[in-house]
Amino acid sequence: MVKTILITGATSGIGNAFAKLFAHEPVHLILVSRNEKMMGKMKDEMPHRNVTIIKKDLSAVNAAREVYQEVKQRGLVVDRLINNAGFGLIGRFDQVPIEPMSDMIRLNCSALTELSYYFLADIRSRSGKIMNVASTAAYQPGPYMTVYFATKAFVLSFSEALSEELKGSGVTVTALCPGPTHTNFGTTAHAENVRLFSRSMDAHRVAKLGYQAMERGKRVVIPGALNQFGAVAAKFLPRILGAKAVKMAVRPTKH
């Protein structure tokens, strides 16, 4: 049976890397993004793959349900859901406009939750898998990226709880927790000159390690030895020290 894999945030960064992993695999890809032009280009670059593109801004209210309805209208059954779409912002909480922070919560948390909910019955019928892209940011508070770090803590907690809840059902849930990665995240977050993003992993390596972990049914995967060390250390350090470390790491580097 051909796998049907839905990837959100598919046109850049880790999402784009996930899509390219399947360029030569016998799968049906469903790409979801706001960038219809880029999705069209990706589809043209995979002429031998069955690719469906859905233009949708998942930070909009009801967008996740609309994606599900469109997938069902096309007669497709998803058995691999990769909730990758997300973004961050850097700045002092009271100086960042509330609108993009609210959009971030809807995209990073609400859309991911709703897509998992809507597609779960189909995924269960295929003994399928869900991957939610969290972050090493999930392991400590993040001053100057307060909302972003909080959303990723939600994603990790939600994924681990759902994984346990679905144990024995045939469905596995994997939380992918990358550290800084070569994507356009830093640009979107206005963090190009921030120490935290000065050393980044390759997005294709992150995607490959994540996909391999998902296929093995692993609950949490943290790509990179340094990222793994940092996540483990964060569990044992007082959270105030973790917050102070992040506060120092997000300070812009000097030119």
C-alpha positions in Angstrom: 0.0 0.0 0.0 1.4 3.4 -1.0 2.0 5.7 2.0 0.2 9.0 2.0 2.3 11.6 3.9 1.0 15.0 4.8 3.7 17.7 5.6 2.8 21.1 6.9 5.2 24.0 6.4 6.5 22.1 3.5 8.2 24.8 1.4 11.2 25.7 3.6 13.6 24.5 6.2 12.9 21.1 7.8 9.6 20.7 6.0 11.2 21.1 2.6 13.9 18.7 3.7 11.2 16.1 4.7 9.6 16.5 1.3 12.9 15.9 -0.5 13.5 12.8 1.5 10.6 11.2 -0.4 11.5 12.5 -3.9 12.4 9.0 -5.0 10.1 7.0 -2.7 6.8 5.4 -3.8 4.7 7.7 -1.7 1.8 10.2 -2.2 2.8 13.6 -0.7 0.4 16.2 0.5 2.2 19.5 0.9 0.5 22.2 2.9 1.9 25.8 3.0 0.9 29.4 2.3 3.5 29.5 -0.5 1.6 28.0 -3.5 4.3 29.0 -6.0 7.0 27.2 -4.1 4.8 24.1 -3.7 4.2 24.1 -7.4 8.0 24.3 -8.1 8.5 21.4 -5.7 5.9 19.3 -7.4 7.5 20.0 -10.8 10.8 18.8 -9.4 9.2 15.5 -8.4 7.6 14.5 -11.7 7.5 10.8 -10.8 5.8 11.3 -7.5 2.1 11.8 -6.8 2.0 15.2 -5.1 -1.0 17.1 -3.9 -0.6 20.7 -2.9 -2.9 22.6 -0.5 -2.5 26.4 -0.1 -3.4 27.3 3.5 -2.3 29.6 6.2 -2.5 27.4 9.3 -2.4 30.3 11.7 -5.9 31.2 10.6 -8.9 30.1 12.6 -10.5 26.8 11.3 -7.6 26.4 8.8 -6.7 22.9 10.1 -10.3 21.7 9.7 -10.4 23.1 6.2 -7.2 21.2 5.3 -8.8 18.0 6.6 -12.0 18.6 4.7 -10.0 19.2 1.4 -8.0 16.0 1.9 -11.2 14.0 2.4 -12.9 15.6 -0.6 -9.9 14.4 -2.7 -10.6 10.9 -1.4 -7.2 10.6 0.3 -6.4 8.8 3.5 -3.3 10.1 5.5 -1.2 7.5 7.3 1.8 9.8 8.1 1.2 13.2 9.5 4.2 15.5 9.9 3.2 18.6 11.8 6.2 20.8 10.9 4.7 24.3 10.4 5.8 26.9 12.9 7.7 30.1 13.5 9.2 32.2 16.3 9.8 35.8 17.2 12.6 37.4 19.3 12.1 40.5 21.4 11.0 41.7 24.8 7.5 40.4 25.4 5.9 43.8 25.9 7.6 45.2 22.8 6.5 42.5 20.3 3.1 43.1 18.7 0.5 40.8 20.1 -1.0 39.8 16.7 2.0 37.8 15.5 2.4 36.2 18.9 -1.2 35.1 18.8 -0.6 33.8 15.2 2.4 31.9 16.6 0.2 30.2 19.3 -2.4 29.2 16.7 0.1 27.8 14.3 2.6 26.2 16.7 0.0 24.8 19.1 -3.6 24.9 17.9 -3.2 23.9 14.3 -0.9 21.0 15.3 -3.4 19.8 17.9 -6.4 20.1 15.5 -4.6 18.3 12.6 -3.7 15.5 15.0 -7.3 15.3 16.1 -8.9 15.4 12.7 -6.6 12.9 11.0 -6.2 10.5 13.9 -9.0 8.1 12.9 -7.5 7.8 9.4 -4.0 7.3 10.8 -5.3 4.6 13.2 -7.0 2.8 10.3 -3.6 2.6 8.6 -1.6 1.8 11.8 0.2 5.0 10.9 2.4 7.6 12.6 2.4 11.2 13.7 5.5 13.4 14.0 5.3 16.8 15.8 8.2 19.1 15.3 9.0 20.6 18.7 12.5 21.9 19.6 15.2 21.8 22.3 13.5 25.1 23.3 10.9 22.8 24.9 13.2 22.0 27.8 13.6 25.4 29.4 12.0 28.9 29.6 13.2 31.3 26.9 13.5 35.0 27.8 13.1 37.3 24.8 11.5 34.3 22.9 8.9 33.7 25.7 6.0 32.6 23.6 8.0 30.5 21.1 9.7 28.5 23.9 6.3 28.0 25.6 4.7 26.8 22.4 7.4 24.2 21.9 7.1 23.0 25.5 3.4 22.5 24.7 4.2 20.5 21.6 6.6 18.2 23.5 4.2 17.6 26.4 1.3 17.0 24.1 3.2 14.6 21.9 4.6 12.5 24.8 1.1 12.3 26.4 -0.6 11.4 23.2 2.1 8.8 22.5 1.3 7.1 25.8 -2.4 7.4 25.3 -2.2 5.7 21.9 0.1 2.9 23.1 -1.1 -0.4 21.8 -3.4 1.2 19.2 -1.0 0.8 16.3 -0.3 4.5 16.1 3.0 6.0 17.3 3.7 9.7 18.0 7.2 11.1 17.7 8.3 14.5 19.0 11.3 15.8 16.9 13.3 18.3 19.0 16.0 19.9 16.9 18.3 22.6 18.1 19.2 25.6 15.9 18.9 24.4 12.3 19.9 26.0 8.9 16.4 27.3 7.9 14.8 30.6 7.4 13.7 30.5 11.1 16.3 33.1 12.1 15.1 35.5 9.5 11.5 35.1 10.4 12.3 35.5 14.1 14.5 38.5 13.4 17.3 36.6 15.1 20.0 36.5 12.4 22.7 38.0 14.7 21.8 36.0 17.8 24.3 33.7 19.5 21.7 31.0 19.8 21.7 30.5 16.0 25.4 30.9 15.4 25.9 27.1 15.2 23.2 25.2 13.3 22.6 21.7 12.0 21.8 20.9 8.4 18.0 20.7 7.9 18.3 17.6 5.7 20.2 15.7 8.4 17.6 16.8 11.0 14.8 15.6 8.7 16.5 12.3 8.0 17.1 11.5 11.7 13.6 12.6 12.6 12.0 10.4 9.9 14.1 7.4 10.9 13.0 7.8 14.5 9.4 8.1 13.5 9.5 4.9 11.5 11.0 3.1 14.5 8.2 4.5 16.7 10.5 6.5 18.9 8.8 8.8 21.3 11.3 11.7 21.3 14.3 12.3 19.1 16.9 15.1 19.6 19.3 15.4 16.7 22.9 16.1 17.5 25.1 15.2 20.5 25.4 18.8 21.8 21.6 19.2 21.6 21.1 16.0 23.5 23.5 17.0 26.2 21.8 20.4 26.5 18.3 18.8 26.8 19.5 16.4 29.5 21.3 19.1 31.4 18.2 21.2 31.4 16.3 18.5 33.2 18.7 18.7 36.1 19.5 22.4 36.3 17.1 24.7 38.2 14.8 26.3 35.7 16.0 29.8 36.6 19.5 28.9 35.5 18.1 27.6 32.2 16.2 30.8 31.7 19.4 32.9 32.4 21.4 30.8 29.9 18.8 31.3 27.2 18.7 35.0 28.0 22.5 35.3 27.4 22.2 33.1 24.2 19.7 35.3 22.5 21.7 38.5 22.8 22.8 39.7 19.3 26.4 39.0 18.4 28.6 42.0 17.6 29.7 42.7 14.0 
